[in-house]
Amino acid sequence: MRRDSFLGVVLALCTIAAPAALGQEPPEQEFGLLLGAAFPSHKLTGLPQTLDRDSLLLGVRAATEVQNDIDIFGDLTWARLNQGVVRSIDTNEYALRVGPEFLFGRRAQFFLAPAVGWGFFNLSKGSSFNRALGSFGIGQRILAASSDSWRWEVRAERAFGGGNSGAKDFTNAEVLLGYSFGRPPRDSDGDGVPDKRDKCPNTPKGAIVDADGCPKDSDGDGVPDGIDRCPDTPKGAIVDQYGCPKDSDGDGVPDGIDRCPDTPKGAIVDEHGCPKDSDGDGVPDGIDRCPDTPKGVIVDEHGCPKDSDGDGVPDGIDRCPDTPRGAKVDAHGCPEAPKAAPLFEPGQKALVLEGVSFDSDKATLLPASQVVLDRVAASLAAWPDVRVEVAGFTDSTNTVKHNAKLSQRRAEAVRDYLTSKGVAPGRLVAKGYGESNPIADNKTKEGRAKNRRVELRRLS
């Protein structure tokens, strides 16, 4: 076979092998076969013949990875070296080589392969010799499926020292094509990234990883993509082992985002998970059976107004929450004032205003007092010729001076209320009498209560 024809076959086979670069990771260990051509130097025999034939080369090869992109390989080859025009001199070469292989790239990897070794040369003339060898090759490893690979290589082989053939140092050339059966690199967690490159060697099964073998987590919830059943979890949400948001109160807003994590079942919430309360009665929308409760009304657990006295005016806005059953009331829940009647019976000069009361030790009228005073105002309006003195009294609990001042303020408070209802100020005189003129015993609770009073005294 001519050198150019054999080289053409080798290159054609390499071209066919190139599309096989569909493999996975480079192998951790490999063992393969070599086929190629050797081109012996004419110095091999010491004769001046020129090279006219390429020669068959066969071999086996083994390699193991020592670190990323560096292998240690060894090969054993046999070549039938044809020397001379009439093939009068043939030499069998048996060679063993060992050396590093430096690889570049990922799938179709170029490499540099320096090596040292030993060769045994057996000439057809019956002589033989041994030589130390040094070689340097360049080529390409093309990964195939299951970490197998094709390879081609061109290398020069230098033999050193003398020999009984008469030749000293000489250099042979070789072109090789090989196929290796590879052992895939270890991948302890099965994520597709070998242990040697895996920065996260304990990735859980099924997780999608990046080029470094670390789990991807698109939504940042701590559960890797591929395992995450809810890959679009909003930021900040607390998730279960499947990556799905937890929602302890079932309001549709995940824990971790929910600012009101104890929302009662059925409540309508805002985007923060807090209950909406359209009428502001403290019972959330969705649970509130009376969603249009007026402001200030006291409601029950269903959000409906309470009406303790049954007068139709809800607690909270009812100014008279203890109205007797059946009494007609005004808009404030207080009994409607009766028709105006004279304040004083014929010959009567004084009238105690039963029901007019104040905050303790203050001159502030309690709401219930308004009912009585409204009747007084109506009567005075109906009897415009009547002038009265508003007389205030206290019990003897405090000092005489204090009680005098307190009774005066309370009398003025009643007078001011009546004028606010339309009674002319000139018809009213306010005067405090303190603890004088008791009508009951101040030594008893009941007696003191009676002595704390307001009287109307007719002046005309």
ABEGO torsion letter per residue (X at the ends): XBAAAAAAAAAAAAAAAAAABABBBBBABBBBBBBBBBBBBAAAAGBABBBABBBBBBBBBBBBBABBGBBBBBBBBBBBBBBEAAGABBBBBBBBBBEBBBBBEAABBBBBBBBBBBBBBBBAAGBBBBBBBBBBBBBBBBBBBGGBBBBBBBBBBBBBEBBAAGBBBBBBBBBBBBBBBBBBBBBAAGAGBBAAABABAABBBGBBBBAAGBBBBAAGAGBBBGABABAABBBGBBBBAAGBBBBAAGAGBBBGABABAABBBGBBBBAAGBBBBAAGAGBBBGABABAABBBGBBBBAAGBBBBAAGAGBBBGABABAABBBGBBBBAAGBBBBBBBBBABBBGBABBBBBGBBBBBGBABBBAAAAAAAAAAAAAAAABAABBBBBBBBBBAABBAAAAAAAAAAAAAAAAAAAAAAGBBAAABBBBBAEABGBABBAABAAAAAAABBBBBBBAX
